[in-house]
Amino acid sequence: LALTELERVQRAGARGIKLHPNTQGFDVGDPRVQQVVERAGELALPVLFDSVAVNDPGQPEKFMVLAMLCPQSQLVLAHAFGPKYPSAVMFAVLGRYPSFARNVWLEMSALCCMFAGSPFTEQITWVMRNHGLERVLWGSDYPLYSLTEALAALDSYGFDSTEQRLLTHDNAATLFGDRKSTRLNSSHITI
């Protein structure tokens, strides 16, 4: 059913899908997740995951395995593992291997606000730059944080205006396409 739904939303003009392990109650390491992610890659649909796992301490490593198993798929890790953000540095290490596809995008919503003004901002900025800012996205995580709050938080990370443009616009335009948005009826893809 999930694979059929992927095809339907792709035909309807979707630019990607979102999967939420916590609220949808699935394990990122489940082989069915790999099937969905592989098919999404074949359909050129990036897969946005909520990557903060309150109930799965091994989830960052499961995303690393998923990225390696699905090299043709684009994985977007919303919140960049939240308080476990140092784990994201492993993608830079994996990127040193010629066989690694560099198919992971880190997304900073919630993380950005969570740590704004803290001693951790320099570390997070370093992790993002080390990952490669051309593969980092920013979002507000509305309604948890307002757009105004999130933009103010982003300013505390020391990114210059060129870097901020990458994070707030250019990278998303590259990944999802820079066209007028297409509104679709909400679709729930169940794993």
FIRORO-370706 format. One record per residue: residue in three letters; x, y, z of N, C-alpha, C in turn. Coordinates in steps of 0.2 Angstrom, whole numbers, plus 5000, padded with zeros to 4 digits. Example, Ala and Ser with C-alpha at 12.3 -4.5 7.8 and 13.67 -1.06 7.14 Angstrom:
// residues 2
ala506649725039506249785039506649845039 ser506449895035506849955036506450005039 
This chain:
// residues 191
leu500449945000500050005000500450065000 ala501050065004501450125004501750144998 leu501950084994502350094988501850124982 thr501250104983500750134978500550204980 glu500550224986500450284988500950334986 leu501650314986502150344984502050364976 glu501850324972501750334965501150384964 arg500650374968500050424968500350494969 val500650504975500850574977501350604972 gln501850554969502250584964501950604958 arg501450564955501050584950500650654951 ala500450664957500050724959500550784960 gly501150774959501650834960501950844966 ala501950794971502350804977503050804976 arg503450844980504150854979504550814984 gly504150784988504550734993503950714998 ile504250665003503750645008504050645014 lys503650645020503950645026503650585030 leu504150555033504050495038504250515045 his503850495050503950515057503950455061 pro504550425062504650365066504250365073 asn504250425076503950425083503150425083 thr502950465079502150475078501850415074 gln502250395069501950335065502150265068 gly502550265073502750205077503150155073 phe503650175069504050125066504750135067 asp505150075066505850075067506250095061 val506650135061507050155055507450095052 gly507550055056507949995054507549935051 asp506849945051506349895048506549895040 pro506549835037506649825030506149855026 arg505549865029504949895025505149975024 val505550005029505750075028506250075022 gln506650035022507150035016506750025009 gln506249985009505849975003505550045001 val505250075006504950145004505450195002 val506050195005506550245004506850224997 glu506950164995507250144989506750164983 arg506050154984505550174979505550244979 ala505550284984505550354984506150384980 gly506750354981507250374977507150364969 glu506850304968506750284961506250344958 leu505850364962505350414960505550484960 ala506250494962506550564963506150604969 leu505950564974505550604980506050604986 pro506350654988506750654994506250635000 val506550605005506250575011506450615017 leu505950655020506150695026505850655032 phe506350645036506250605042506250645048 asp505850645053506050665060506550625063 ser507150655064507650615067507850615074 val507350645078507450645085507050585088 ala507450545091507150485093507150485101 val506550485104506450485111506450415114 asn506350375109506250305112506750255108 asp507250275104507650235101508350265101 pro508750245106509450275106509950255100 gly509750205097510150185091509950215084 gln509450265084509250285078509750325074 pro510150365076510650395072511050345067 glu511250295070511650245067511150205062 lys510550195063510050165058509950215052 phe510050275053509950325047510650315043 met511150305046511850295043511750235038 val511550185041511450115037510950125032 leu510350165033509850175028510150215022 ala510550265024510850305018511350265014 met511750215017512150175013511750125009 leu511250095012510850045008510450075003 cys510250135003509850174998510250234995 pro510750214991511250274989510850314984 gln510350294980510050334975509450384978 ser509350374985508850414988509150464992 gln508750524992508950584996508550585003 leu508950575008508750575015508850645018 val508250675021508350735024508150725032 leu508650735036508550725043508350785047 ala507750795048507450845051507750855059 his507950905061508150925067508850895069 ala509150865063509850845064510050805070 phe509650765072509650715078509550755084 gly509350815084509250855090509750855095 pro509650835101510250835106510850785105 lys510650745100511250695098511550725091 tyr511550785090511850815084512550795083 pro512950785088513650765086513750695082 ser513150655083513150595078513250615071 ala512950665069512950685062513650695059 val514150705063514850705060515050645057 met514750585058514850525055514750525047 phe514250565045514150575038514750605034 ala515050655038515650675035516250625034 val516250585039516750525039516550475034 leu515950465033515750415028515850445021 gly515750515020515850545014516650535011 arg517050515016517750505014517850445010 tyr517350395010517350335006517050354999 pro517450334994517150344987516450314986 ser516350264989515650224988515050264991 phe515250304996514650335000514350394995 ala513750394994513350434990513250504992 arg513450524998513250595000512550614999 asn512150575001511350575000510950595006 val511350625011511050645017511050725018 trp510450755019510350825020510250835028 leu510550875031510350885038509950955038 glu509450945042508951005043508951025050 met508951095051509151125058508451145061 ser507851135059507351165063507351125070 ala507051165075507051145082507751145085 leu508151115082508851115084509151185085 cys509051225080509251295080508951335086 cys508351325087508051365092508251325099 met508251265099508351225105509051255109 phe509551265104510251275107510451355106 ala509951395103510151465102510451495108 gly510951535107511251575113511551525118 ser511651465116512051415121512751405119 pro513151375124513851365122513851315116 phe513351285114513351225109513351255102 thr513151325101513051345095513651335090 glu514251355093514851345089514951275087 gln514851225091514851155090514451135084 ile513751155085513251145079513551175073 thr513751235073513951265067514551225064 trp514951205068515551165066515251095062 val514851065066514551005063514251015056 met513851065055513551085049514051105044 arg514551145045515051155040515451095038 asn515551055043515950995042515550945037 his514850945038514450905034514450935027 gly514550995026514451035020513851075020 leu513951135020513351175020512851175014 glu513151145009512751135003512251075004 arg512251045009511850985011511551005018 val511351065019511051085026510451125024 leu509951115027509351155027509151185033 trp508751235033508451265039507751275039 gly507351265044506651275044506451305051 ser505851325052505651355058505351305063 asp505151245061504751195065504151225068 tyr503751275064503151295066502651245067 pro502251245072502051295076502451295083 leu502951245084503351245090503751305091 tyr503951325085504351395085504151435080 ser504051505081503751545076504351555071 leu504151585065504651605060505151655063 thr504851705066505251755069505751725074 glu505551685079505951655084506551615080 ala506351575075506851535072507351575068 leu507151625065507651665061508151705066 ala507851725071508251755077508751705079 ala508551645080508951585083509551575078 leu509351575071509851555066510451615066 asp510251675067510751725068511251715073 ser511051675078511551665084512051615082 tyr512051585076512551525074513151555070 gly513151615069513751645066513851625058 phe513251605055513351595048513251665044 asp513751675039513651735036513051735031 ser512951795028512351805023512351755018 thr512951735015512951685009512751625012 glu513051605018512851535021512151535023 gln511851585025511151595027510751585021 arg510851615016510451605010510451535007 leu511051495008511051425006510551385011 leu510651405017510251365022509451375022 thr509251445020508551465021508251455014 his508651455008508351455002508651404997 asp509251424995509551384989509651314990 asn509751284995509851214996509151174995 ala508651204998507951184997507751184990 ala507851244987507751244980508051194975 thr508651184977509051124974508751054975 leu508651044981508350974983507650964980 phe507251014982506451004980506251034974 gly506651074971506551114965506251184966 asp506351234962506251304964505651324959 arg505051284960504451304957503951324961 lys503351354959502851364963502551304967 ser502451314973502251254977501551224974 thr501551164974500951124973500551104979 arg499951114980499651094986499251024984 leu499350984989499050914988498650904994 asn498150864994497850835000498350795004 ser498250805010498750775015498750695013 ser499250665013499350595012499750565018 his499550505020499850475026500150405023 ile500750405023501150345020501250305026 thr500950245027501050205033501550145031 ile502050135035502550085034502250015037 
